[in-house]
Amino acid sequence: IGGMVFKDATGGAFSQTGALLNYAYRIKLDRSSVLAFGLSLQLNQYNFNVNKINPLNTTDAALQTGSQTNIAPDASFGMLYQFKQKFKIGVAVNQLMQYQLKKISEFGLSSNQLIRHYNLMCSYNIKINQEFIIEPSVLLKATGQTPVQADMSLKAEYRKLIWLGLTYRPQDAVVLMLGFQY
């Protein structure tokens, strides 16, 4: 059981504040495999402040002054199968409730819907020697309205202390990762 309170206001017209309550349960299937489940209940406040944008067309009536705030409940679910501390495969679904964010303007009531996100991941740890582990992984992400997106990663870990990785997302990004465990 765990929880988190957060505020994401990194600049711009959009900000999000929220609280999460998380629960995880693990089932040991045999000596070498585990099945884990996770559930997250969330309460989010989304805020859009039109005064923080600089529109090209300042006479656009859709860009009313002031700010719009919505409070949205949500939930996420995931499961992970792990074999011998080497192979992992998992699936997760975010924004299960697909809540409607309402906006009041001079045009009447309009809405935007949070859409469900589907994630499938797979990884395998390859022990090179007592000090080095290499972990290739794939993450597939999709929604009902977007095509599948793939992240392919390779991570090298030294003495279970420090790691370096590279992720490639076709036609979008290359990410360099660095981390340490304490």
C-alpha positions as CSV (number, residue, x, y, z in Angstrom):
1,I,0.0,0.0,0.0
2,G,1.3,3.4,-0.9
3,G,0.3,6.9,-1.9
4,M,1.5,10.1,-3.4
5,V,0.4,13.7,-3.6
6,F,1.8,15.7,-6.5
7,K,1.7,19.1,-8.4
8,D,2.8,19.3,-12.0
9,A,3.1,23.0,-12.8
10,T,6.3,23.1,-14.9
11,G,5.2,26.1,-16.9
12,G,2.7,26.9,-19.5
13,A,-1.1,27.1,-19.4
14,F,-1.7,23.6,-18.1
15,S,-1.2,22.3,-14.6
16,Q,-2.2,19.2,-12.7
17,T,-2.5,18.5,-9.0
18,G,-3.5,15.1,-7.6
19,A,-3.4,12.3,-5.1
20,L,-3.0,8.6,-5.6
21,L,-3.6,5.6,-3.4
22,N,-1.8,2.4,-4.6
23,Y,-2.1,-1.2,-3.8
24,A,0.1,-4.1,-5.0
25,Y,-0.3,-7.8,-4.4
26,R,2.3,-10.5,-5.3
27,I,1.6,-14.2,-5.8
28,K,4.6,-16.6,-5.7
29,L,3.6,-19.2,-8.4
30,D,6.6,-21.5,-7.7
31,R,10.3,-21.2,-6.8
32,S,11.2,-19.2,-9.8
33,S,8.1,-17.2,-10.9
34,V,5.9,-14.4,-9.5
35,L,2.7,-12.8,-10.6
36,A,2.1,-9.3,-9.3
37,F,-1.0,-7.1,-9.6
38,G,-1.3,-3.3,-9.0
39,L,-4.3,-1.0,-8.6
40,S,-4.1,2.8,-8.3
41,L,-7.0,5.1,-7.4
42,Q,-6.5,8.7,-8.3
43,L,-8.1,12.1,-7.9
44,N,-6.7,14.8,-10.2
45,Q,-7.4,18.5,-10.6
46,Y,-6.6,19.8,-14.1
47,N,-6.2,23.5,-14.6
48,F,-6.0,25.5,-17.9
49,N,-5.1,29.2,-17.5
50,V,-5.6,31.0,-20.8
51,N,-3.7,34.1,-19.5
52,K,-0.5,32.0,-19.7
53,I,-0.6,31.6,-23.5
54,N,0.2,33.9,-26.3
55,P,-2.2,33.1,-29.1
56,L,-1.6,34.0,-32.8
57,N,-5.3,35.2,-33.0
58,T,-6.1,37.3,-30.0
59,T,-9.7,37.7,-31.1
60,D,-10.5,34.0,-30.9
61,A,-13.6,33.7,-28.7
62,A,-12.7,30.1,-27.8
63,L,-9.7,31.5,-25.8
64,Q,-11.7,33.2,-23.1
65,T,-9.9,34.9,-20.2
66,G,-9.4,33.3,-16.9
67,S,-8.9,29.7,-16.0
68,Q,-10.9,26.4,-16.2
69,T,-10.6,23.8,-13.5
70,N,-11.8,20.2,-13.5
71,I,-11.6,17.5,-10.9
72,A,-11.5,14.0,-12.2
73,P,-11.4,10.6,-10.5
74,D,-9.5,7.9,-12.2
75,A,-7.9,4.4,-11.8
76,S,-5.1,2.4,-13.3
77,F,-4.5,-1.4,-13.2
78,G,-1.4,-3.5,-14.1
79,M,0.0,-7.0,-13.8
80,L,3.5,-8.3,-14.2
81,Y,4.9,-11.9,-14.6
82,Q,8.5,-12.4,-13.6
83,F,10.5,-15.6,-14.1
84,K,13.8,-16.3,-12.3
85,Q,14.6,-12.6,-11.8
86,K,15.5,-12.5,-15.5
87,F,12.4,-12.4,-17.7
88,K,9.5,-9.9,-17.2
89,I,6.4,-9.3,-19.1
90,G,3.7,-6.9,-18.0
91,V,0.5,-5.1,-19.0
92,A,-1.0,-1.9,-17.7
93,V,-4.0,0.2,-18.4
94,N,-4.2,3.9,-17.3
95,Q,-7.2,6.3,-17.2
96,L,-9.6,3.4,-16.8
97,M,-12.6,5.7,-16.1
98,Q,-12.1,7.9,-19.2
99,Y,-13.5,10.9,-17.4
100,Q,-15.1,13.8,-19.3
101,L,-13.4,17.2,-18.6
102,K,-16.0,19.9,-19.0
103,K,-15.4,23.4,-20.2
104,I,-17.8,26.3,-20.0
105,S,-17.5,29.0,-22.6
106,E,-19.7,31.5,-24.4
107,F,-20.2,28.7,-27.0
108,G,-21.9,26.5,-24.3
109,L,-20.7,23.3,-22.5
110,S,-18.0,21.4,-24.3
111,S,-15.9,18.5,-23.1
112,N,-12.6,16.7,-23.6
113,Q,-12.3,13.0,-22.6
114,L,-9.4,11.4,-20.9
115,I,-8.7,8.3,-23.0
116,R,-7.5,4.9,-21.9
117,H,-3.8,4.1,-22.4
118,Y,-2.6,0.5,-22.9
119,N,1.0,-0.5,-22.2
120,L,2.8,-3.8,-22.8
121,M,6.4,-4.3,-21.7
122,C,8.9,-7.1,-21.9
123,S,12.5,-7.3,-20.6
124,Y,15.2,-9.9,-20.1
125,N,18.3,-9.6,-17.8
126,I,21.5,-11.0,-19.3
127,K,24.3,-11.6,-16.8
128,I,27.6,-10.9,-18.4
129,N,29.7,-11.6,-15.3
130,Q,29.4,-11.0,-11.5
131,E,29.6,-7.2,-12.0
132,F,27.7,-6.5,-15.3
133,I,24.0,-7.1,-16.3
134,I,22.6,-6.1,-19.7
135,E,18.8,-5.6,-19.9
136,P,17.2,-5.2,-23.3
137,S,13.5,-4.2,-23.1
138,V,10.5,-3.2,-25.3
139,L,7.6,-1.0,-24.3
140,L,4.5,-0.9,-26.6
141,K,2.0,2.0,-25.9
142,A,-1.4,2.6,-27.5
143,T,-4.7,4.3,-27.1
144,G,-8.0,3.7,-29.0
145,Q,-7.3,6.8,-31.1
146,T,-3.5,6.5,-31.8
147,P,-1.3,4.0,-33.5
148,V,1.0,1.7,-31.4
149,Q,4.2,3.4,-30.4
150,A,7.3,1.3,-29.5
151,D,10.2,2.2,-27.1
152,M,13.2,-0.1,-27.5
153,S,15.8,0.1,-24.7
154,L,19.1,-1.3,-23.7
155,K,20.4,-0.8,-20.1
156,A,23.8,-1.8,-18.7
157,E,24.1,-2.2,-14.9
158,Y,27.4,-2.3,-12.9
159,R,27.5,-4.0,-9.5
160,K,23.8,-3.3,-9.0
161,L,24.9,0.2,-8.2
162,I,25.0,2.3,-11.3
163,W,23.4,2.0,-14.7
164,L,23.5,3.6,-18.1
165,G,20.9,3.1,-20.8
166,L,19.7,4.1,-24.3
167,T,16.1,4.2,-25.6
168,Y,15.0,4.6,-29.2
169,R,11.5,5.5,-30.2
170,P,11.1,5.3,-34.0
171,Q,10.5,8.5,-35.8
172,D,10.4,10.4,-32.5
173,A,13.3,10.3,-30.0
174,V,16.5,8.9,-28.6
175,V,16.9,9.0,-24.8
176,L,20.1,8.6,-22.8
177,M,19.5,7.3,-19.3
178,L,21.8,7.3,-16.2
179,G,20.9,6.2,-12.7
180,F,22.2,4.8,-9.5
181,Q,20.7,2.7,-6.7
182,Y,21.3,3.5,-3.0
